[in-house]
Amino acid sequence: MMNPFAMSRRSLIGGTAAVGAAALLGGGATLARPPRRPLGIQLYTLMTLLDADFEGTIAKVAAMGYREVETLGSFGRDPAFVRAVFDRHGLVSPSQHIMPPGLYEVFDDGVAGRIDRATFERKFIEAFDFTRVEGLIDACAKQAGPLGQKYITWQITWPSQLQSLAQIKQLIAALNRAADAAHDRGFQLAYHNHDQEFRKLGGDVPYDLILKDTDPARLKFELDLAWATKARVDVRGYFARNPGRFRMVHMKDIAADGSVRDPGTGMVDFRRIIPAAERAGVEHFFVEYDVPTDPLRTAADAQKYLAPLM
């Protein structure tokens, strides 16, 4: 994640599943053996299709060869229902992006263009009120438990919230409290970036301050490769300097003009980044594409390109 206005446990289930996925993708050799690292997908990539046909879309994701999925809360649905759908199709979900009850509908409206950007941002910031993060995490934990998830992921800090050192300190304090709240409920908080966290404020980089001033045991990170690459930061350097802090990555590509691209068609050097991520302790790799024009093609092409690298 995720910026809807930006463009604008399982092992492989038997040999037949692997053969079927390979046939669908037109690359039998690619999935002849289980990958060393499971490739997942952030289901935001397919959000419009999920709204129209939730289980049918999940079935297609599983048929492509994906075995892990990251959610947006429970998509405004009963988490027990969502878990049952995942189970039927051999999928597990290690992580959710925070979507407490009511916020998913706002997000859905934003992606569909039914509300303007200013309204979307205002409602999002209200939901992530720094003074009430314990309640936010509690609501998300009630979704994450039935879904069998470990990570509750704080998915966005808006540029308007990173305009001063005082604001950044408020964010860091809120993240530490949210991380404690997640830990107390049996979960791990993670932080997902965009490019704005890497824009210098005086001599400071907000992302570096977040890394430095949060509890390493209680706050982990999900590095979005596209947004970090857009910010021209050394992704492998971040992994090397911060072993154990990064647990997830978003496998998203980006063009020189800052627009999101299918993996393998932009500037992200996946071949060098994937091994560096693994050495740093990354456990989960999720394909993501912000509002693609053809979500199923994007998901299938990404799986076909990335699976051999895993």
N, C-alpha and C positions, 0 to 999 in steps of 0.2 A: 504494500500500500504505500501507496494508495493515494491517489489524488484524482477524484472523479472528474475534476475539471482540467486535468493536465494535458489532455490530447487535443483536447479542448481545454495385530502388531504383528504387523503380520508379514511373514515371508511370502514369496510368490506362492499362489495357491495352485500347486500341482503343475505338471508339465503342460497340460492342455491350456491353462490360462496364459502361460508364456507364449505358446505357439499362436494362440488367438490374438494376443496383443501384437506379436511380430507381424502376423498377416495383415492386421489392420493398418500397421504403419508401413508395410511394404519393405521390411528389413529384418528377415528372419534371423540373420546372423547376430544382429544387435542384441537380441534378447534370448540367445541360446543358453545363457547362464544367468543366474540372478546377479544383479549389479552388486558391487562391493559396498556401495552406499545407496540407500533408498532415495529415489527421486520423488519429490512430492510436488504439490501444486497449491497455491493460495487460491481458494475457490472464488475470490473476488474476480479473477480472470473471466469467470463464466457466470457472473452475477445475473445478467439479463436472462440467460437460459435457465438458471436455477429458479428464477421467479416464475417462468412459464411452465417448467416441467422439472421439478426438483429431482425425483428419483431417476427419471430417464437420463438426465444430464450426469448424475453421479455414476450411473451404469456405464456411460460412454467414457468417462474419465478413467474408471477402473479398466475398461477394455483396452485403453491406450497403453496400459502398463504402469500407471501411477499406483503407488501403494500407500502413500501418505497424503493427507490433505490438511490444510490450515483453513480455519473458518473465520467468519465474521460473527462472533458470538455464536448463537444458534440460528441465525438467519431469521429472527423473529418467529421461530417455530419452537415447539416443545423439544428440548434437547434430547429427551428419550426417543422421540421419533427420529431425529437426525441421526443419533447413534445407531438405531436399528437399521436405517438405510445404509449407513457406512458398513455395518457388520454384514449385511446381506451381500455386499459387493467386495468384501475382503479389504476394506480400507480402515486405516487408523488415523486419528487426528491428534498430533502431539501439542498443537498450539491453536489459540484463538486470538484474533485481534479484538480488542475490547469493543463490545457492542452491547451495552446494557439494554434492558427492555425499553423500547421507544426510540433508541438511537438508530437502530437498523432501518426503520421506516424513513428517518431523516436522510440517512445515507442513500437509501434506495431512491428517494425523491431527487437527491443531488445528482446521482448517476444518470437518471432518466431526464434530467433537465427541468423537473417540475418546480424547483425552487432555484433562486439565484445564488451565486457564490457567497455573497455577504450573509444571507440568511443561513446558508449551510454552515459557514464558519462560526457564526454566532451560536448556533444551536450545538455545534460540536464542542466549542469552548465551554459552554454552560454545562454540558454533560461531564466534562473533565475538570470541573471546578476544583482547584487545588485545595480548597478548604474542606472538601468532602470526599477525598479520594478513598477513604476506608469504606464508605458506602458503595462507591463505584466498584471497588474490588470485590466486595461481598456479593454484589449482584452478579458479577461475572463468574465468581467461583461457583455460584449455584447453577450456572450453565456448564462450566468446565468440568465439574464433577461427573455428571451423567455422560458427558462426551468422552470421558477417559483421558482428558488432556492434562498436561503437566505445566505448560507455559501459558501465562496470560500476558499478552503483548500490548504495550502502550504504543499505538501506531502512528501518532502524529503530534508534533508541536508546531503550531502555525508560526510563520514569520513574524506576525504581530506580537508574539509572545517571547521573542528573542531580540528585542530592541535595546535592552540595557542589561548591565551586569546584575542589577537588582532583580529583574525578571528571571534571569537564568538561575539565580540563587533560589528564587521561589520555586521554580521548576524542580531543581535538584532536591530541595526539601520535600516537595510533594512526591517525587519518585522514591525517595528513601522511605517515606511513610507508606506509600503504596506497596513497596517491596516488602516491608514488615507485615503489612496486612495480608499480602499474598502468602508469605511464608507461614504466618499463623494459621492459615486455612489449608495448608498443605500444597501450595502451588509455588511456582517460580515466576517472578515478574521479569519480563524482557522489554527492551526498548528498541523500536524500529525507527530508522532515520529517513529523512529526505535530504535534499541538498542544503537546506537553509541552516542546519546545525553546523555546517563547515564554513560558513561565512564569518570572517573575522570581525570581532567587536573590539576595537582598539587593538591590543596585542593578544587577545584571547580568542580561542576557537571554542564556541559553546559545546561542541561534541566532546572535546578534550576535557573540559571542565566537568561534564556529566560523567565521563569515565573516571576521572580522578576523585570526585567528591561523592560518589555513591558507593554503597557497600558491595565489594566484589563478590561476596558470597550470596547476596540477596538480589542483586540486579545483574542480569545477563543482557546480551545484546543480539539483535537480529540485524545484520548488516544488509541493507539494500544495495546491491552492487551497482545498479544503474544510477541511482541518485548520488552515490559516493563517487562514481566515475565522472558524472556530470560536474561535480564539485572539484574535480582534478586532484583528488587525494590519492595517496599511495595505499591502496586497499591491502596489499600483502604486508606493507609496513605496519598497518594497524593490527593485523593478525599477529605478526611477530612480536610486537611490543606489548601485547595484551593477552598472553596465553590464558585460556580458561574463561575469558569474559564473553567470547562470542560462541553462541550455541546454535544459531540458525542464520541462514542467508536467504535473500531473495534473488533468484536466478533470473534477472531481468536485464535486458540490453538497452543501450541508448545510443542515439546518433550524435554526431558532432553538433547538430543544431539543438540538442536537448530533448528531442522527441523520443518516446519509447519505441523500441524495436524488438522483433523476435530474437531470441538468443541465437548468437552466431552471425547476426547481420549488422551489429553495431560495434562499439568500441571496447566492450568488456572482454578482457582476456581470460575466458573461462578455463582454458587449458592450464594456465599457470595459477589461477586463483583457487581452483578446487583443491589441489593438493595442499596449498598453503592454509586454506580454511580447515582442512582435516587436521593438519598438524597443530593448529591453534585450538582444537577441541570442538569444532562445529559438528553438530549431530544431525541437523536436518537441513535439507536443500529444497526450497520451494520455488518452482516456476511462478512468475507473476507477470502480468501485462495489464497496464491500466487501460481499461475500456477498449479492448481490441475490436476491430470492425468485423472479424470472423473468429469468435472465441474458440470454436472447436478446431479449426485449422491451426490457430496459434498454439493451442495446447498440444495437438498432435505433432506439429513441426518441432516444438520445443523438446518434447520427449524424444523424438527421433534424433535430434542433434545432441542433446545432453546425455542421454543414457550411456552411449559408448565412453563418455568422459568420466563416468562415475565409477 
